[in-house]
């Protein structure tokens, strides 16, 4: 079966080609060039933080943030189990232990009450992952971190453009990270950003990301560092994308609203917005009533050429993290019932209508569920 309507497609119709061609013509294609500092500066201004440093993808951004905080063997970091696996893997890279917490049933974000139950003397940080573009309860998580004197890390991979009480996510944590993979709201192809308002943290991150190069001596390295730098080519793409960020975010919010309106009366559950938040709706996600119906519905859409994705599998159920049996019932319920719908800005009205018609027809019994 061929895909006519993908779950995501980046919009590269702005200055992307011109800026990348400028890199090629100038020969500045690696980790130096004018687009890197310009992208970092403009990004900091856009989300309201003091310091940024660009990296080669979102996963290494998380790893670098953890390293900059000094997190390592013997430490614990509390993460939501309902997230992309990179959130937990980055903790494991440092030698620390990811400790999983359940989700809230309405917003699908990490549950602060469950987080509180999992804090131990070994806990060094809480990682707030803003899932599918909705922010976590940052007031509650900040209060826990102050009470226990631990770090707050924000994983904003899916939340560029998301606000909480009027502030952009990424500005609440001790350190925060973003991803610019091809399916993110703004993309550099592959890329990420570490952001913070703490000068010491950003200096440590910059030191480690460039092979631990000493500041005042050429080819002298004083820590075991990493090669996590972003290329000028990627930054050129990012700058062009950033120029149209408001357009992308507005379109995503429009798409989410139109899905809700068109699917009224259909037995699908949408993510609920908490008060005083700005959901960027990175990926419109719905829950079917019965988990057994999720995959047949996906096959029905695929047969019509519409691509979907399952919601993230809870990380605590994956083999490398499942040695100790755990139950996180809310996260498990969301994961097994959830699917992502096509959510890219350039989707046409006709394509959106077709998707909604297919969903309505399936649930009205106009088609027979496909068997595996």
Order of alpha helices (4+ residues) and beta strands (2+ residues): alpha-alpha-beta-alpha-beta-alpha-beta-alpha-beta-alpha-beta-beta-beta-beta-beta-alpha-alpha-alpha-beta-beta-beta-alpha-beta-alpha-beta-alpha
